[in-house]
Amino acid sequence: MYSKKEEIFPEDVFQCNMCGDCCKGFGGTYVNEDEITAISRFLNIESALFTEKYCQKNRTGMVLSQKDDGYCIFWDTKCTIHPVKPHMCNAWPFIEAVVKDISNWRIMAVMCPGIRTDFPDGLVASCVQKVIDNRKK
């Protein structure tokens, strides 16, 4: 339960429980060339084969394929590429979409049991922005 604070920290609003719910859903996980290279090396395959076997092209770039159940191709009760997982995965749930529209935090919380929603929106947005800013350093 929220106790009145002027500042909150990432661990106040999000505790990952490794459920994999963030690895499932519409849209897929975007990967850039550097991420494709890193994952390919991790899997010990050529980038072209990796892209052919594990990616799909959408209108704005490449995304990791999803299995029939909607989960990322690399989810198998845990992330099988965790050491080299894409930025999009590492960033979750501290993403720009939350800063642009705080209602996204509550939308994401519906599918993610690790996200808390009992803090004021302004504090959550400020916390998310600090995490994003720190990543850029």
FENBELCOR-V37746 format. One record per residue. RES is the residue in three letters. PHI is phi in whole degrees, -180 to 180 (999 if undefined). Layout:
res = [RES:RES]
phi = [PHI:PHI]
This chain:
res = [MET:TYR:SER:LYS:LYS:GLU:GLU:ILE:PHE:PRO:GLU:ASP:VAL:PHE:GLN:CYS:ASN:MET:CYS:GLY:ASP:CYS:CYS:LYS:GLY:PHE:GLY:GLY:THR:TYR:VAL:ASN:GLU:ASP:GLU:ILE:THR:ALA:ILE:SER:ARG:PHE:LEU:ASN:ILE:GLU:SER:ALA:LEU:PHE:THR:GLU:LYS:TYR:CYS:GLN:LYS:ASN:ARG:THR:GLY:MET:VAL:LEU:SER:GLN:LYS:ASP:ASP:GLY:TYR:CYS:ILE:PHE:TRP:ASP:THR:LYS:CYS:THR:ILE:HIS:PRO:VAL:LYS:PRO:HIS:MET:CYS:ASN:ALA:TRP:PRO:PHE:ILE:GLU:ALA:VAL:VAL:LYS:ASP:ILE:SER:ASN:TRP:ARG:ILE:MET:ALA:VAL:MET:CYS:PRO:GLY:ILE:ARG:THR:ASP:PHE:PRO:ASP:GLY:LEU:VAL:ALA:SER:CYS:VAL:GLN:LYS:VAL:ILE:ASP:ASN:ARG:LYS:LYS]
phi = [999:-69:-114:-54:-136:-96:-145:-124:-117:-50:-70:-72:-106:-149:-132:-66:-109:59:-78:85:-61:-74:-92:-128:139:-67:105:81:-104:-69:-132:-101:-60:-63:-69:-61:-63:-63:-68:-60:-61:-59:-87:61:-134:-68:-58:-63:-67:-57:-60:-64:-86:-121:-125:-134:-90:-119:-68:-117:161:-100:-129:-67:-66:-117:-77:-58:-83:93:-80:-54:-57:-101:-94:-149:63:-164:-76:-83:-122:-47:-62:-128:-61:-62:-53:-56:-74:-63:-75:-53:-97:-89:-122:-57:-58:-72:-67:-69:-152:-61:-63:-62:-60:-70:-64:-65:-65:-62:-100:-122:-69:-86:-92:-95:-123:-95:-106:-60:-53:-62:-68:-63:-60:-64:-63:-62:-62:-64:-64:-62:-61:-66:-65:-78:-78]
